[in-house]
Amino acid sequence: MYELNTILSSLNKSVKNTWEQTRMIAYIIAQCNSSKQLKVTDILKFDWDNEHKEDTTITQEDVARLKAKATSIAKTLNTK
């Protein structure tokens, strides 16, 4: 029972490719018959369209922190 919420919340992901294919076919048909420039989200919107991807850019603070950590590890290895 404890897994039920996770399963139900991810149920739409099992058919995501099928829905994306359906949306692309509908988009192509609509774009051929339209004089406006359409987006695929104009045709069908899904929950996964609003998912935000995590920012993976490396900042200077990250570089400095990782250099300090590498230096610390190197010192630890050299003393052994």
N, C-alpha and C positions, 0 to 999 in steps of 0.2 A: 504493500500500500504506500510506503514512503516514496517509491519511485514514480507513482502515478502522476503527480504534478509535473515532473520533469518530462515524462513521456508525452503528456497532453500538450505541454507548451512547445514541444519540438515536433509535433505531428505534421505541421505544415511543411517542414523541411524535407520530409520524405517524398513529397510530390513537387518540390520546388522546380526541378528541371522541366517537368511536364508543363507546369504553369508558365515558366519562362518561354518555352517553345510556343505555347498558345498565344502568349502576349506578342511575340515577335511576328508570328503569322498575321495576327490582327493588325499590328502596327504597319506591316508592309502593305496590306490591303488598304488600310486607311490612308497611308501616305501616298499611294498611287492615285487615290481619288480625292486628294485634298490639294489646294493651292497654297496652303500654309505649311510651314515647317513644323512638324510634330515631334514630340519626344515620346519614348516608349511609355513613360509614366503618365502621359496624357490619355493613353488607351486604357491601361489597367494599372492600379496601384496596389502593391502588396506590402505586408508588414516589413519584409526584409529590405524594402527600398529605403527605409528610414534608419537602417543600422549605420551607426557611425564607426568608422575604422579608427583604431587607436593611432595616435600620432607617434611615429617611429623615428622622427628626426633626432639627431644627436646634437645636443647643445654643448657649448664650451665647458659648462659646469660638469656635464657627464664625462667629457674627455679628461678634465682635471681630476675628477674623482677616480676614474679608472686608472689613470697614470699613477696616482698616489697608492692605489690598491696594488697595482703591479709592482711598484717599488717596494712596498711593504712585504709582498710575497717573495720577491727576489732576495731581500735582506734575510728573511726567515730561512730560505733555502740555502743561502750562503753560510749561515751560522751553523748549520747542521753538519 
